[in-house]
Every structure is written in C-alpha cells, then in structure tokens.
Amino acid sequence: MPDNTIHIDIMIEAGNWPDETVLEGLATRAVAAAWDNLRLKPAESELSLVFTDDASIQALNAQWRGKDKPTNVLSFPAFPVRAGDQPGPMLGDIIIARETVEREALDEGKPFENHLTHLIVHGFLHLLGYDHQTEEEAEEMERRERDILHALAIPDPYAVSGLHIETD
C-alpha cells in the first residue's frame, strides 16, 4: 500500500483480546491487503476498530439492526460508498466481539488470528460499499475476501465450514 496512510485507531473496549500491538499488526496487514486487492488509488484515510465483547455488540446489534443477539462484526461507514469507488478520508467504524470470534474459530477449527483477520477484512469491505444482501453481492464479497486472505497466506474461510456471514 505505497503512498497510503490509513490511520487505524484501535480501542479495546471489553473482552480478553490480544495486546493492542498484535491487533494493530493484524489490522494493518488486513487493510493493506484489501486496499491492494481493490486497486484503490493512494489516499489518506481514517478507520476505527473497536474490540469488544458479546454484551456490547449485542446492544449495538439490537439498536442498529433490530437483532437482539450478539454477532461477530458490525460495520458503520462514515459516508456511503459504492463498491469499487474510491473512499474518502473517513472510512468508519468496525466493531468485533471477542466471544463470538473465539467460538466461531473453535467451531470451525480455524486459528483465532486467521478468523479475526477475516472479520477485519469483511468489516473493511462493508465500509467500502461491499455487501451480501443478495446472492450476487455475497458471491462478489466472498470472492474478494478469499483473494485478500490468500494474499495474507490465510486459507479460504469458506472452503471447509461453508460459513456465510449473517445476511439477515
């Protein structure tokens, strides 16, 4: 990601997360790989990553999506961006829940850091206008995720488990 400056503000709000420097390293690699994969022009942008617990994300999920249950990742774009368009200087917020990420990684037999990186990529793509509300959108988003994770030497997250990020 030459000539890019993506400022990633990390906040550990709740939960038993790895050290902030570990999280920053994972996030920086994931964002750089996604930016590169999308062939976006060099830019300066800001991104907020909040690492929290199931209780906190459940409250947000209920408030913003009408779903009173925990989820793995929520994304809140600062501004609407269409997939493929160059984003502006403020990207938005990604919130990730520790217990759900850990449970999913165990259930799917994946290393925690690989699954966490996948969810950072997934949330980042949402901030850049990608979605999975239709089958066509889901296929495009999953293809992007696979390509980005491949560049990070992370196996296809959909190959074994058939996992699909929640669409309803």
C-alpha distance (Angstrom), angle and dihedral (degrees) to the residues before:
residue distance angle dihedral
M1 . . .
P2 3.81 . .
D3 3.80 118.0 .
N4 3.81 90.0 14.1
T5 3.72 124.9 119.2
I6 3.77 111.6 -168.6
H7 3.77 107.6 177.3
I8 3.79 107.3 -152.1
D9 3.78 114.1 -163.4
I10 3.80 109.0 -159.7
M11 3.77 123.3 -161.8
I12 3.78 124.2 -179.9
E13 3.78 100.7 -155.7
A14 3.81 100.9 168.4
G15 3.77 141.0 -22.3
N16 3.76 136.9 62.3
W17 3.81 98.1 -69.4
P18 3.80 128.5 165.3
D19 3.79 117.4 -98.1
E20 3.81 115.9 -64.6
T21 3.81 91.7 -113.0
V22 3.83 89.9 57.4
L23 3.80 91.1 48.9
E24 3.80 91.2 47.2
G25 3.80 91.0 51.7
L26 3.81 92.6 50.4
A27 3.80 92.0 46.2
T28 3.81 94.5 46.9
R29 3.81 92.7 50.8
A30 3.82 92.8 45.2
V31 3.80 94.4 48.4
A32 3.81 93.0 45.0
A33 3.81 91.7 50.3
A34 3.81 91.8 48.0
W35 3.81 92.8 47.4
D36 3.78 89.9 49.9
N37 3.81 93.5 46.6
L38 3.80 91.8 51.1
R39 3.82 90.2 49.7
L40 3.77 91.9 -132.6
K41 3.79 119.7 173.8
P42 3.79 118.4 -104.4
A43 3.79 110.7 -83.3
E44 3.76 146.0 154.4
S45 3.79 112.2 -113.5
E46 3.79 140.5 158.6
L47 3.77 128.0 -132.7
S48 3.79 130.5 -178.8
L49 3.81 121.3 -149.8
V50 3.80 117.9 -169.2
F51 3.78 118.1 -168.0
T52 3.78 110.1 -160.1
D53 3.80 144.2 145.1
D54 3.79 135.9 -91.2
A55 3.82 94.7 -95.9
S56 3.79 93.2 55.3
I57 3.80 95.8 44.6
Q58 3.80 90.5 45.7
A59 3.82 89.8 58.5
L60 3.81 90.6 49.9
N61 3.80 92.2 45.4
A62 3.81 90.3 51.9
Q63 3.81 93.1 46.5
W64 3.81 99.2 44.7
R65 3.80 104.3 26.4
G66 3.80 102.9 24.5
K67 3.82 90.7 -120.8
D68 3.79 112.7 126.1
K69 3.79 96.6 -157.0
P70 3.79 137.3 83.6
T71 3.79 119.6 -92.2
N72 3.78 132.5 -172.4
V73 3.82 101.4 -116.6
L74 3.78 138.6 5.8
S75 3.80 125.6 -169.7
F76 3.77 127.3 -159.0
P77 3.82 112.6 -171.6
A78 3.80 114.8 -148.0
F79 3.81 89.9 -143.3
P80 3.78 133.1 7.5
V81 3.80 111.7 -92.4
R82 3.78 126.2 180.0
A83 3.79 116.9 -133.3
G84 3.77 108.5 -91.1
D85 3.80 95.5 22.4
Q86 3.78 122.4 117.8
P87 3.83 108.7 -101.9
G88 3.77 124.1 -131.0
P89 3.79 130.4 -119.2
M90 3.81 95.0 -80.2
L91 3.81 113.5 56.7
G92 3.80 102.3 174.2
D93 3.79 140.9 -126.8
I94 3.79 133.5 -45.6
I95 3.80 117.8 -165.6
I96 3.81 120.9 -166.6
A97 3.83 128.6 -171.8
R98 3.81 118.6 -138.0
E99 3.81 101.3 -151.5
T100 3.80 94.3 47.4
V101 3.81 93.1 47.4
E102 3.80 91.0 48.5
R103 3.82 93.5 46.1
E104 3.82 92.8 48.6
A105 3.80 92.8 47.2
L106 3.82 90.7 51.6
D107 3.82 93.3 44.5
E108 3.80 91.3 49.7
G109 3.81 96.0 41.1
K110 3.81 93.5 -120.8
P111 3.78 129.9 138.6
F112 3.81 109.8 -99.3
E113 3.83 93.0 -124.8
N114 3.82 92.1 51.9
H115 3.79 92.0 51.7
L116 3.79 92.1 44.7
T117 3.81 90.5 50.6
H118 3.81 89.5 50.3
L119 3.80 90.7 53.2
I120 3.81 92.0 48.3
V121 3.82 88.7 52.6
H122 3.81 90.4 45.8
G123 3.80 92.6 50.5
F124 3.80 91.7 44.8
L125 3.81 91.4 52.9
H126 3.80 88.7 53.0
L127 3.81 89.2 54.9
L128 3.81 87.9 53.1
G129 3.80 94.2 53.8
Y130 3.80 101.9 -92.8
D131 3.79 117.8 134.6
H132 3.80 142.3 168.3
Q133 3.79 103.9 -143.2
T134 3.80 93.1 118.8
E135 3.80 129.7 38.9
E136 3.81 90.2 -112.1
E137 3.82 92.4 51.5
A138 3.81 91.2 46.1
E139 3.80 92.1 51.5
E140 3.81 91.9 50.1
M141 3.79 93.1 46.4
E142 3.80 93.4 46.5
R143 3.82 90.7 48.2
R144 3.81 89.7 52.9
E145 3.80 91.2 47.5
R146 3.81 91.9 50.5
D147 3.82 92.0 49.5
I148 3.80 93.7 46.8
L149 3.80 93.5 46.7
H150 3.82 90.5 46.2
A151 3.81 88.1 57.0
L152 3.83 86.5 55.0
A153 3.84 92.1 49.1
I154 3.82 91.0 -112.0
P155 3.82 115.9 139.7
D156 3.80 121.3 -114.3
P157 3.82 104.0 -77.7
Y158 3.81 91.5 -152.8
A159 3.82 98.4 48.3
V160 3.79 101.1 84.3
S161 3.76 107.2 17.4
G162 3.77 101.3 38.0
L163 3.81 84.5 -136.8
H164 3.75 115.7 176.1
I165 3.77 120.3 -172.5
E166 3.80 110.0 -117.0
T167 3.82 111.7 -83.3
D168 3.77 103.7 178.7
